[in-house]
């Protein structure tokens, strides 16, 4: 049995490709109705809409909008079209459209509802497509304009809104028939035949209006030139729709059915607001119309869109708030969302219904091979539904259940290609047609195949080939030519070409094999597909990406060719290898080693004598290029590691390089080379995608290379102190091998480790410095077995034991280095006691140092100051912060001289009146307490003086720095400083008090006012008076004293000089201000005396006088240096006085310009008619015709046109 023989209906019958809402061919409409498949879901949607329309007879509503949404293949256009046929009760080939539709339904409730609506609600349907209707002239119109033209056309009016207004007005006055008669007599033609030629109809109608009413229209063109242009908006269309229906279709409802509205309004806020206004106005007006008894029915609006209403609104971002009402006008129950899931059922019932014998044969075939079939057609890494059952297999055969949805995705992707036909898509009819052609087309020959053969994606390609780009079709043809010895390669290439349009299915070998599985009882294809992919890649037809395999474009082929020409040299390969090693040894599991749960050591790795990582334990990697190099490096490592050699404390690992590693290094180098060459170039979208793809490839190669390089370590040989051992004996992974290797080597590298093998927390060092009682410190530091024994009990008190083993070891090293004049820093101590031989944790070193510091055995120098008192904050900082510790220097401690202590105590007593004990700590502590108090006094004073810009800020800053220096100094430095400079400190305190008094209260106000006067008012006076004028002399004196630190001693003189300058300035400013007012009032009077002044509207008069009025300020009140009303500075007033003549002349000229008559000029923007892509000649002609009509209309109105 052949596949073409298993179907119930003739598989070769004609099936239309594309649904058009405005289709007028009766034969086509008849077939659409006869073969329409209303699934249960669709019948439910029809019922919801028709119930709402029926209910509005008795309960009018404002919610009259129906939003029909669905992506390609959902059947939204069919739904809207069928609804229109049913409402209009259209007759098709002598039969009622409703009756034809009723014969397809299975739900009695819906059948009865349709009969009721047809019987009780006669309806006029205005049905058109926003993407193709002739009412869309420029593509820039609002929806209301297009709907109004379509309404006028349907009701028999002329489509031009301006000309239609004449018909509507004459009809309303009962004079339209008289007008039509006069038109025939005057022009010899019928008005209804002539009115659509707008360019002629305007003037011809104007001539008729002149004959009918010569008093109103004295000339033949009077009406054409004086007519009012009609602005079409939502309110107009709502009012006119109901009124015009009352005139020409009384006792009928009105329904607008508009296809592709969503695409037209999407992302255009103005169009969305217009649509909102239409549905709102139609709903409100229709409800009132019925309630007031003006008519029995409302108007309804049904629109279609690819997106749901909520998605269209949300896409507008912040503007979506403005469109909140739009969603209210399309009630939830009337938002019909049609999903593509029904297409499978539609395709099955329309095309693939089988005969009974065929169903039985398919049932047996499925049961015999269902497990094999389920395994081999399974799609991986996708959420697509791909359930396989007996009924689904029979209904859709020779298609598989998931294939219809897959084809929808492919065809939808084809539609999105640049330049693709708008009729290419996953619409119902396109998929149905595709289903039929798959069986009957000579290109696939599937109908001639025996039952058992399946639809494969290469056959789908054969049907859709014409929708792909020329470049892609040529690539497929080249595969057939160049890889003729691999027949599967061509099928794989075709499958990849189509799968690139499917976003949620990776193009991996398993999925490619699944979509090419061609027989129910076939064999798996994964291995063959992988081999074909390799051949295709070698021939530069395909490339692997993050989403799987894809066909290479011409640009990608050039990219691949350029990439293959990049080859690394030996030095470059080695550098890449070292980089990968840094990644490997950057892993803490590999880089670190924990010894006895007490100390973590880090590896100091080198390769090719270059540093890979910094650390504690040296590990030298010798990387062999080949077998001979491997033997040579083994001998070299053996010799270098022998005792008494420089490398005796180094671990050596000789590692052989494999082909996988070398290949990975080469590929990584190529990827990086291509990225470096092209990343910063100006790139097209495709070039940018290539760079991003190469980055993904680079990351993948680097990940695989890291794994390959780790894998070769167990194949190597290790050496330590002359002993060789195979690396695999240490462990089968790098991490395991390193741990075992280090377990053996570390005890030999750190023989004195046990001396400091304690889990000391380095934060405990600070506790040694701050604890009031040593008894409270952790047990680890007290006497006892397995303790550090830094604290011992003596005569009932706890004291530091400077002879404890760790403390004694550290102290001995410091004394030894100090005796040679060496500076012993924390960094040096870290290196010494953490390095080879000791290997102590830094916490042990720090705790030992802190104990010695508290015991008085050490002093520390930090940031240029020496600290002996362990209680100082700076000492705590040394032990709390790593940078501070490493830069600090430790040394044995020395004492202060008695004479210095005496001088410091004496100075303190003279300043503060209190005696002190002659002890370094007591004196230092007392001084620092007072210095801190002084700093708190100076800080706000310094900030205030700086903010006000007053003298003394530099002095206060310097004094504060001195105070902070004392606070930060070591106790002995504090004592020394106070002993030598106590008098200077006292004088600075007195000057600080004078500044504080001078910058507060009324004194501050005096200084601030003086600064303002010197900066703003005195320079104005100085420009107009001689230098010896008393006011000018006072200003110079005031300026000079304000710049000195002695300003606080002359506050009385400053106040007097300031007042004198202010009085003189106010007299000068008032005189100039009055002069300006006088001359501008005269200029205003001259302008108002112009003969044409009275003919100007008030708004124009105000614009003409504005430059003069703004300068004629009459409300003088000084606010500082300027008038509070006009804010003019003296220089501006002088400028205004000089400009009055020019401003007066310009005002007079402007009056002449405004009163001169001009011919009307209209600017026409071609972009309004020719925006976007022109897809075909029909669209081009439509746009040109719309432009011609617009220009002819303007010329008929007597306008001058410019572009």
LUMDRENSE-856088 format. One record per residue (C-alpha): residue in one letter; x, z, y. Coordinates in pm, whole numbers, plus 50000, padded with zeros to 5 digits. Each point is the difference from the previous one (the first is absolute). Layout:
% LUMDRENSE-856088
AXZY ...
END
This chain:
% LUMDRENSE-856088
X500005000050000 X501314990550344 X499645022350303 X497864975250196 X497355001049724 X499305037550006 X498005002050327 X496245001950033 X499764977150307 X501794967650079 X503445011650105 X500584967550195 X497035003750242 X500644999450376 X500675033750166 X500485001450379 X503315014350120 X499245018150327 X496925018450125 X498854992050354 X497365021350165 X498854970650212 X499824975349708 X497124975350058 X500374977249696 X496845007549801 X501504989949667 X502925023650048 X497755028350116 X497724994349703 X502885003349753 X501275031250175 X496615016849961 X499454988049645 X503385012049873 X500385031450211 X500845030449783 X498485031750150 X501735028349818 X498405034549991 X502175011150291 X499004969750209 X496315005149927 X500365035750116 X501494988650331 X497224974450054 X497435027049937 X501585024050254 X499994973650276 X496504986649932 X498525035149977 X501415007650348 X498534967950141 X496635006949838 X499925036050126 X500564988650358 X496454985050008 X498515034750027 X503005020650107 X502114979950245 X503665010350009 X503074994650213 X502204997149690 X499474962549949 X503624990649914 X501064989649649 X503774998649941 X500924980249687 X503665004749910 X502234989349721 X503394984849943 X500574965549859 X497884995249693 X497395026150078 X497134975450067 X499135012550348 X499254965250136 X497734992649703 X498215033050055 X499384992850369 X498934964249933 X497545009049724 X498555027650220 X499464974450276 X498304975449765 X497665027149871 X499055013150347 X499444965150140 X498014989449688 X501934967550017 X498804970649790 X502704983149792 X499254967649815 X496315008050018 X500405035449862 X499985033550174 X503435015750032 X498405033749932 X498474987649676 X503324985549886 X501705033250075 X497245020149831 X500614980849679 X503575013149992 X499085036950045 X499605026249727 X498665029050209 X496225000350045 X500235023550297 X502114975050192 X497734971149900 X496925017950133 X501845009750318 X500964963850072 X496414988549951 X498775027350234 X502524991450275 X499254962749974 X496275007050023 X500085024850289 X503094990950206 X500334962950081 X503514995550136 X502124976350205 X503625001349890 X502894990750229 X502834994749751 X503524988250089 X503715005049927 X502205014250279 X503014981049865 X498424965150009 X496834999450210 X499914976250296 X498755028250221 X503565013749987 X501624978450267 X503365015750086 X500365027749744 X500155024850291 X496275005450050 X498395033249936 X497625002149706 X496995001750234 X500814965950152 X500224983349658 X496855016949872 X498064989950313 X500974963349962 X499025000949630 X496645016050091 X499304973850266 X500834972349752 X497755014649730 X497045003750239 X500374964950143 X501615007750336 X503144983550129 X503115019249886 X501595002650344 X498825033950137 X499904988050365 X497954969149925 X497835019149754 X499195023950282 X498224971150175 X497924993049690 X499165036849955 X499015004350366 X497844968650005 X498425010049670 X499205034250137 X498324984350306 X498114975049783 X501824970450158 X502274988849714 X497664972249886 X499744987150359 X503805000650026 X500354980249675 X497494973850123 X501814995350335 X503324997949814 X498664971649784 X498614981650307 X503165004550207 X502674993149737 X498144980149737 X501045023649719 X498655031349831 X501315033550122 X500405013549646 X502254970449913 X502065001750319 X500365037450061 X502875005549756 X502294977050205 X500795027850245 X502124979750243 X497134975650063 X497115023749944 X500995023150286 X499774973350270 X497044982549839 X498075032849982 X501005007450360 X498504966950111 X496735008449823 X499895034250168 X500464982650338 X496964978149927 X497925029549882 X500935023950285 X501724981550290 X499515029250235 X502095023249781 X502414972649887 X500334975850295 X502664978249833 X500284985149652 X502975022549918 X498715031650170 X498885017149681 X503304991849821 X502035015050283 X497865030850067 X499055010249647 X501045034449884 X502435003049707 X498625021249718 X502105028949877 X499225004949633 X500315035549874 X498405022549741 X497045009950217 X499204964050087 X500024988649640 X497785029249895 X497404993450271 X500084962349964 X499885000449620 X496685018549995 X498514981550297 X500934965349877 X498755008349650 X496665010550158 X499804966250169 X501094976849720 X499675019849674 X497225025050067 X499205025149725 X503354994849829 X502955023049951 X503504989050099 X503145004249789 X503534990550103 X502274993849700 X503564995650121 X502854992949758 X503665010550061 X499205022950293 X502565025649883 X502864974950020 X498864988550346 X499785034650158 X502825017249810 X502625015750228 X498154988250314 X498585030750170 X497954979450247 X498344980249721 X499355031649799 X498385016350304 X497934968650050 X498845001349636 X499165036750046 X497984991250308 X498114972449816 X498895021049704 X499185029150230 X498004978850247 X498194980549725 X499085032349824 X498735017850308 X498174969750144 X498424991249665 X498805035549939 X498425001650348 X498514965249953 X498115010749689 X499035034650129 X498614985250325 X497954974449807 X501804969550142 X500654986549651 X499725010049634 X503644997149891 X503535009450097 X503164979150004 X502705006149735 X503724992749997 X501894993349675 X503754994250026 X502784994949745 X503595011750006 X503005001749770 X500465036450097 X497695029849999 X498615009950339 X501975032649997 X503244980849932 X499364975850286 X499365028950239 X502965020849877 X502354970350051 X499455003450375 X501875033350010 X499305020950309 X497204976750116 X497895007649693 X498335028850183 X498344974750230 X498424983649695 X498485030949842 X496474987550069 X500694967149824 X500085017949666 X496715017350084 X498324966250060 X501004988549650 X498455028249790 X501865010549686 X497254986849772 X500334965850166 X503784997549961 X500274977649698 X503515000649855 X500434973949725 X503015006049777 X501664972249796 X499125018249678 X496804979749964 X501924967149987 X500925004749636 X496355002949909 X499054970850225 X502684977749852 X498985010049649 X496334992450053 X500424968850213 X502734982349803 X501115018249685 X496775008549817 X500534991049632 X497774986549726 X499055024049721 X502324984049739 X502855000950248 X499415036850071 X500155007949629 X503244980449956 X501585017950295 X498865033749868 X501774994049669 X503124987650179 X500145031050222 X499525024549713 X502784983849803 X502585001850279 X498875026050256 X502985023549954 X502544971950031 X498154986050300 X499755033750178 X503745005849956 X501234966150116 X497764995550305 X500585035350137 X501195000850362 X502605026450088 X500475021050313 X496594992150149 X496685017250056 X498044968349940 X497145003649757 X500834981749678 X497725015549740 X499364976549710 X496805002349794 X498084976649776 X497174992150244 X502344993650290 X502194977549787 X497034979049886 X498404997350345 X503164988850181 X501874980249734 X502254979950040 X500805023350292 X501145035849945 X498075027950178 X502675007150261 X500714963550078 X497054993450233 X501075028550228 X503624988349979 X499004964650099 X498015013850295 X503165017250123 X502034968249958 X497514977350176 X499575025550279 X503765000450042 X500054962150016 X497425001550277 X502335021950206 X502834974649987 X500894984350336 X498024967850035 X497725007349703 X496474986050008 X497395025450101 X497974988249701 X502755011049761 X499065035249899 X498605022549739 X496374993350089 X497375000249728 X499734962449983 X503784994850009 X500475022749697 X497014985349819 X501314965050067 X503445010849886 X498545014149678 X498324966949926 X503024978650091 X502275020849776 X498014986549704 X499184964150103 X502964989550215 X502434974849843 X502815020150158 X499345029549768 X498334982249705 X498795034249887 X496574987249898 X501614977849738 X501885029249842 X498765017949689 X498245033450036 X502655027350014 X501974984550285 X500095022050314 X500224993950373 X503585005750118 X501375002650350 X501944967449974 X496664982349949 X498635017750307 X503034986750187 X499174964449886 X496555003350162 X501225016350322 X503214980350042 X498614980250294 X499495032150198 X503685009849982 X502664989150246 X501924967749944 X503225019649963 X498555021849726 X498584970149807 X503384982550017 X501735030849860 X497665000149700 X500584962849944 X503775005950014 X499685026949732 X498324974749772 X502854975450060 X503045022449992 X498895024249725 X498274975449770 X501715015849701 X498135032750071 X496254991550004 X499015036150063 X502055000550322 X497484977050170 X497085022649903 X501885031050115 X500734983650336 X496344990450046 X498865035349915 X502465015350245 X498884975650272 X496425013049974 X500785036649936 X501855001250332 X496554999650162 X498925031649808 X501165031650173 X499275026549738 X501624984249693 X503775000749950 X501484967349880 X501935015949715 X500664981849670 X497265019449815 X497334989750252 X501174963850014 X499824998749620 X496485014850009 X498614973950241 X501574971949790 X498605012449666 X498164968449889 X498275006849667 X497935028549862 X502195000749688 X503254992350186 X503415016549991 X501625022050268 X501944981450270 X502035027350174 X503404990649850 X499454963150065 X498895007350358 X503165020750062 X502164971449872 X498174974950221 X500395023050301 X503745000949941 X500094961849989 X497914997750315 X502265024950179 X503174981549901 X498454967750131 X499155017950328 X496234995949960 X499115037149993 X501355033050126 X499225036049911 X498505022950266 X498485034750013 X496614984649911 X501464980149711 X501004963649974 X499164974150265 X500654963250059 X502784993550242 X499314981950323 X502464974850139 X501365027350223 X500355023749704 X501864973349804 X502424995450288 X500325037750010 X500795001449627 X502574972150029 X501705017450291 X499915033049811 X501714985949691 X502884987550214 X500845035850104 X502645015249772 X501865032650053 X503785002749986 X501705027149792 X500405023450299 X496334995950090 X498895007449644 X502145031450000 X498505012050327 X496484994549867 X500955018549682 X501275029450202 X496755000650196 X497965001949681 X502285027849880 X499255019150319 X496304997049917 X500625012149643 X502165029550102 X497635008050284 X497645013349732 X500405038149996 X499715000149620 X503134978849984 X501955011550303 X499725038149962 X501155024249731 X498855036249970 X502715022849852 X498995033249836 X496814999950209 X502165012050291 X501484970250178 X498864964150050 X502894975550015 X499704964850139 X501944970349865 X502514982850225 X499704965149852 X502354970650065 X499884964349869 X502584972750065 X501855027650192 X497095001550249 X497855030650067 X496574999549843 X498925035950070 X501595030550160 X500155031749793 X501985026949817 X501024985849661 X501924966950012 X498674973049767 X501844966550000 X498094970049864 X502044970649868 X497754969249973 X501304973449762 X499234963250069 X500644988549641 X501395012149665 X503664996050099 X499385018250326 X498265027649804 X503105006349784 X502294999350303 X497885025250194 X499825023449700 X503775002549991 X500195004750375 X497425028249991 X501775017049709 X503315001050190 X498455011050329 X498195029449839 X503015015749823 X500985035950098 X502515002150285 X498784966350130 X498144996650330 X496744994049814 X500175029349761 X496985016150169 X498004967450011 X497454988549742 X500384963249904 X497294977049860 X500814964149901 X496824978849997 X499654964149868 X497814975850201 X497404979449805 X498514965450063 X496715016050105 X501775020050269 X501994970050125 X496874978250010 X498105027250184 X502805003250258 X499914962450059 X496204999050039 X500025030150233 X502664983950215 X497944968050021 X496855018650102 X501785019250271 X501724968650121 X496684981650040 X498415029350178 X502935003250239 X499914962650076 X496284997450067 X498635034250095 X500714997450373 X499124963550041 X496844987750175 X497834994549692 X496724984549899 X497545020449795 X501284983849678 X503615007550091 X499105036050076 X498315002549661 X503164986449834 X502105026750168 X497585027349892 X499914986149645 X503794999349990 X500055036350111 X497725009249711 X502244980549764 X503065017450142 X498455034249938 X499094990649644 X503494986549925 X501605031050149 X497795022649788 X500874980949682 X503694998550091 X500095037650049 X498555004749651 X502444974749846 X503005016550163 X498975034849885 X499624986349648 X503664988549973 X501535034550063 X499585012349638 X501944968949892 X503105011950186 X502875024849944 X500795032850182 X503355017550074 X500875035150119 X503515014150010 X501184972849768 X497265004349736 X497944969149911 X496405001449875 X497354973449949 X497245003650257 X497264997049738 X501335032249841 X499035018850317 X496414986549999 X497864968449983 X499065000450369 X502115003050311 X498445033450098 X500485015549655 X503544986649968 X501085013350338 X498645034849928 X501875002649670 X503204986250157 X499815025650283 X499245028849763 X503434993449852 X501964993150320 X498665025250257 X501595031949847 X503414983150017 X499444988450360 X498945034550128 X502065027349822 X499265026850268 X496274993350003 X499215032849821 X501505020150290 X497164988650227 X497374991349739 X497125017250175 X496564987450106 X500525010950358 X497474987350253 X501814988150310 X497135013750210 X501115035049889 X503084996150222 X497755005150304 X498545031149837 X503495015449992 X500114995350379 X496525013150084 X499325027549745 X499815034750153 X500855015049663 X502124983349732 X498015017649732 X497154975550050 X502034969149908 X499424983049659 X501445017349690 X502294970049935 X502325011750280 X500275036649893 X502315016149746 X499174993049637 X500604976949707 X499524962850075 X499715007950376 X502224989150291 X500735036950092 X500234992850375 X498205033150078 X501165033749871 X498815035550057 X502475023350179 X499225036350099 X496264993549979 X500154968450211 X500004963449904 X503034980950133 X501564965649959 X502744997949740 X502574975750144 X501875001149669 X497124985949791 X501374970349796 X498194971750183 X500515015750345 X503675007049929 X500524963949879 X498444985950318 X501875024350230 X503314992849832 X499554962450057 X499085005050370 X503035022850060 X502284975849818 X498884970150205 X500015020350327 X503595011249936 X501014963050008 X498124994650324 X497214980149834 X496445000950134 X497635011349724 X496574984450058 X496865003749797 X500424963949890 X503495007949870 X498715030449812 X497154979449850 X502434973549880 X502405025549859 X497585021849807 X497484972949903 X502694975649892 X502114997049690 X501345032649853 X497205022050143 X496734980650007 X498155028850164 X496604996050155 X500125000750380 X497725030549995 X502755020649833 X502504990050271 X497635007450286 X498935034049865 X503675010449953 X500814989250359 X496995018550143 X501025031949815 X503544997550141 X498564993750350 X497855031449980 X502965020049872 X501964990450313 X502584980549810 X499224966350163 X499184984550332 X498334966050042 X500494973850271 X497034977350076 X499394975450285 X503105011550183 X499225037249984 X501385026849776 X497555024349836 X500915033449848 X496675018350000 X498084990049685 X496735008650177 X500284971850252 X497474971449970 X502824974550006 X501515015649690 X496664997749824 X499724963550106 X503364992749838 X498705012149667 X496484985850040 X500814963750092 X502204977049796 X501574981150298 X500745033050174 X501635014849689 X502174969749937 X501274998450358 X500615037650037 X503535014249944 X500745032749825 X503055022350065 X501215036249962 X498715021550286 X501895014650317 X498965028650248 X499415000350390 X502315016550268 X498865033950154 X500504988550363 X497544971849955 X497385023749862 X500465023250305 X499654972050258 X496854986349838 X498335034649986 X500905006550367 X498474967250122 X496815006649805 X499645034350157 X500454985750353 X497294973649945 X497445018949794 X500895036850065 X500405010149637 X503085012249811 X501034985049666 X502135011649710 X503384982649983 X499164981249678 X499934962749963 X496644999149825 X498275023950239 X501244982250315 X499194965349864 X496525009949892 X499165016350338 X501304970250200 X498114974649789 X496735019450035 X500284998650382 X501124963849998 X496944990649796 X497755017450256 X501764981150280 X499534966649819 X496265006449963 X499875005750377 X501994968450082 X498224975449762 X496584997750178 X501675001650341 X502284970649911 X497044979849872 X497995006750317 X502854990450236 X500664967849804 X496334990749992 X499715004850377 X503264981550071 X501385029050207 X503665009750052 X501575025149760 X499104982649673 X503624991749916 X501085035850067 X497255013949773 X500844975149723 X503665010050015 X499175037149999 X497634995749703 X502714981549807 X502355029250067 X497415024549870 X499334979549686 X503744997049941 X500325037650005 X497055004049763 X501524975349755 X503525014950019 X501695022549748 X499925037150085 X503685000850094 X499574969050226 X497045016850173 X502065030850071 X502954979450126 X497804979050229 X498225030150152 X503315017550054 X501524970850195 X496994986250198 X497555028350054 X500054995650382 X499084963049982 X497145008849769 X498685025650253 X500124975050293 X498094973949797 X497235025349933 X499595006750375 X499764962550085 X497364995749729 X497805026450166 X500254982350339 X498884966949846 X497065016949828 X498785014850329 X500324966850185 X497994980349745 X496855021249983 X496835005050208 X499934988150362 X503734992549998 X499444973349733 X497144984550200 X502274998150306 X502744982049805 X497624975449836 X498354990850330 X503404995250162 X501114976249724 X496814979350040 X500354997650377 X503664989649980 X499224973449737 X496814984850152 X499405008650366 X503405004750162 X501274964649907 X496944984850177 X500775019450318 X503744992549975 X499264962750004 X498205002650340 X501865027650193 X503635003950119 X502495020749802 X500205027650265 X496225005350004 X499365036849917 X497664990749712 X502604976649844 X502745026450039 X497775026049833 X499364975949709 X503714993449944 X500705037250005 X497195006149753 X501224972249767 X503535014249988 X499065036149933 X497644990149716 X502954984949811 X502135031749993 X499915030749778 X499765021350319 X496464986850059 X498545033149887 X501655017650298 X498324977650268 X496315000549903 X498765010350353 X501864971250172 X498714975849736 X496385009650076 X500364994450376 X501704965949968 X497404988349751 X497085008650228 X501554981550295 X500444967649798 X496435001349862 X498465002550351 X501934969650122 X499114979049691 X496265007050021 X499894988650365 X501774967049913 X497814992549692 X496715006550183 X500964975850281 X500854971249757 X496895006349787 X497704997050305 X501654967450113 X499404984149660 X496335010349997 X499434983950340 X501524965649921 X498254997049661 X496595008950143 X500504971850251 X500944975949717 X496875009449801 X497814993550305 X501584965250042 X499274990749635 X496395011950017 X499504978150309 X500634968049795 X496954976250021 X499614998049618 X500365037649943 X496285005449959 X499764972649731 X502325018349763 X498515023149735 X500875036750037 X502424999449706 X501974971350156 X500045017850340 X501485031049840 X502714979249824 X500964982650327 X500285032550197 X501675020449726 X503664994550115 X499035010850357 X497675028749915 X502485017049766 X502525002350287 X497545012350269 X500255036949903 X498195023150244 X500165032849808 X503455014350089 X500935032449830 X503645004149911 X500725009149639 X503745006550011 X501624968650142 X496984976349977 X496284997450080 X497815014549723 X497694969650017 X502264969150020 X503265015949877 X501994976350222 X503605009350081 X501244992150354 X501774968449883 X496744987649846 X498125006250326 X502594979650188 X499684972149741 X496195000550035 X500284996550377 X502214969449956 X497664984249741 X496665002750184 X500154965150154 X500644982749664 X497305019849819 X497434991750270 X500824962949977 X499755000149619 X496565016450019 X498734973050238 X501374972649772 X498305015849699 X496634998650179 X500484962750050 X500884995249632 X496975019049874 X497534981350218 X501324964849915 X497814979949748 X501544987149674 X498804976249731 X499375017449663 X502974997949760 X499715008449630 X503055006949783 X499704989149636 X502315015549739 X500664976549708 X500905030149783 X496315009449999 X499284968249807 X503204994449802 X501185034349885 X501115005949642 X500514974649722 X498064967049988 X499504995949623 X498434965349990 X498784970050203 X496435013049999 X501085031950173 X502134980450249 X497044977650095 X497755030450040 X502435016350243 X500514968150202 X496254994850026 X499505035850119 X502654994750272 X498434966950107 X496555015950033 X501415028850206 X501854976750240 X497024976650042 X497805029850076 X502395012450269 X500264965650159 X496234997350003 X499955032550197 X502344985350262 X502975021849915 X503674990650033 X501895005549673 X503575011449953 X501815008849675 
END
